[in-house]
Amino acid sequence: MKNRLISLLLLTLLIGSCAPATASPTQPPTATVTQTVVPSLTPPPTQTAIPTATPYPPLQTKGPYLLFTYDKKIFTIMDANGSGRKHFQLPNGGYIWDLEQAVSPDGKWLAYFTGSAAEPYDPALNLLNLEDQVSLLVSNLIAPGFPENLEPVTETIWFTEFNADCSKDANCRLRAVEISFTEGIWRFDWSPDSQSIAFAAQIDGPSSDVYIYNLESKTMQRLTNEIENVGLMISWAPNGGKVLYESTEPGIGYSYYYLHIADLKVRSSQNPASIEGGIFWHGEGWINENSYLISSGGEGAPPHNFRYINVDTHQVKDIWKFAAESFFIDTQREKIFMLSFPEGLSGLESEPDAGLYLVSFDGRYKKLTHEIYTPLHVRGPLDTFFALKMSSASSFNEMNELISIKSDGTTTNLSRKIYYLSGFITS
């Protein structure tokens, strides 16, 4: 496994059944039932052996490989041509959230969690070497005394006139902060060079902050120092010099999220000013070295009003005011592949018809097709994009079609046996 391990993953590819439900980090262990065997005078009936599947040969190549999982605990590494494979299980009951995010850019490491954010409050971030399956503890994520040690953070809660009772109840205030804390404690992101990982943890203060762990030196740096907890996003800048992250001010029902950028050249912990914030907005991803795409959305509405913010100048540029059910950011081609429906969210009479669009980073766009395809987060060769033509039932058990689409609108049906595809192997 000296070559790169491809981390864009097939959760269920060419499989005739849907994957099992994802395990929750707070799911209680299953009780073991012990049965007492009572001797019988009557010989038991002869049992017919159940045929076992033919085992696959071990890995046959030196990469690239495909990594996939059905339950986010047991994994398979497979040769890209399907010739061989090997299986492994995360140690100590380990689990992941998002496999694509968990694998380092160089394909050598897998970030995973152990423990739980419920009692005994022992979640930890770990790394697994994908070549030899040796694990490494990065850090425990919750400090002793939790959740009572969150008490200072309760001063950041905002209330409305409808929350007057909770504002006067210390237990209610603490519970609101605890919910906000546990939502953000699972956030991390790999550096572009795969040498470091940025993650959220409560180590030195009452709230969670962003920390940097370096794999080569085995050292950890506290990057931020704020009374607010880390929010729902940590994202390493493409140039590797800065880390974008959210902080959160919890509320009853809704929370405010604020975007910050921290500079890794600053050796002391930082409390950078917010560059964007509000209730109903979302971070979507980097579009270049210093610009980050954000959108509006909330109360069940799809993302809309797409714009990007320059993290250095804080200038904002609108590029797509309409709704998008799903989309894929292609930074190499400076395009966004969007599935749009007229939702009336922009307030503009010229809202485009439903269909697939290519949107340039300068705000220009063109319609590729009126067909309703779901864009995949897959970068194809040349000017090719990939999408799924969903069945009418939109069910995992229904046949969907894998489609390739060129920038001139030409489509090609690639497969009719796709059930659910979250990633794709690329060269």
HELIX and SHEET records of a PDB file:
HELIX    1   1 PRO A   91  GLY A   93  5                                   3    
HELIX    2   2 LEU A   99  ALA A  102  1                                   4    
HELIX    3   3 GLU A  148  THR A  156  5                                   9    
HELIX    4   4 GLU A  161  ASN A  163  5                                   3    
HELIX    5   5 ALA A  164  SER A  167  1                                   4    
HELIX    6   6 ALA A  170  GLY A  184  1                                  15    
SHEET    1   A 4 LEU A   5  ILE A   6  0                                        
SHEET    2   A 4 TYR A  65  THR A  69  1                                        
SHEET    3   A 4 ILE A  74  ASP A  79 -1                                        
SHEET    4   A 4 ARG A  85  GLN A  89 -1                                        
SHEET    1   B 3 TRP A 109  THR A 114  0                                        
SHEET    2   B 3 ALA A 124  ASN A 129 -1                                        
SHEET    3   B 3 SER A 135  ASN A 140 -1                                        
SHEET    1   C 4 PHE A 188  TRP A 190  0                                        
SHEET    2   C 4 SER A 196  ALA A 201 -1                                        
SHEET    3   C 4 ASP A 209  ASN A 214 -1                                        
SHEET    4   C 4 THR A 219  ARG A 222 -1                                        
SHEET    1   D 4 ASN A 229  TRP A 236  0                                        
SHEET    2   D 4 LYS A 242  GLU A 249 -1                                        
SHEET    3   D 4 TYR A 256  ASP A 263 -1                                        
SHEET    4   D 4 GLU A 276  GLY A 278 -1                                        
SHEET    1   E 4 TRP A 281  TRP A 286  0                                        
SHEET    2   E 4 SER A 291  SER A 296 -1                                        
SHEET    3   E 4 HIS A 304  ASN A 310 -1                                        
SHEET    4   E 4 VAL A 316  ALA A 323 -1                                        
SHEET    1   F 4 SER A 326  ASP A 330  0                                        
SHEET    2   F 4 LYS A 335  SER A 340 -1                                        
SHEET    3   F 4 GLY A 355  SER A 360 -1                                        
SHEET    4   F 4 TYR A 365  THR A 369 -1                                        
SHEET    1   G 4 THR A 374  ARG A 379  0                                        
SHEET    2   G 4 THR A 384  LYS A 389 -1                                        
SHEET    3   G 4 ASN A 400  LYS A 406 -1                                        
SHEET    4   G 4 THR A 411  ILE A 418 -1                                        
END                                                                             
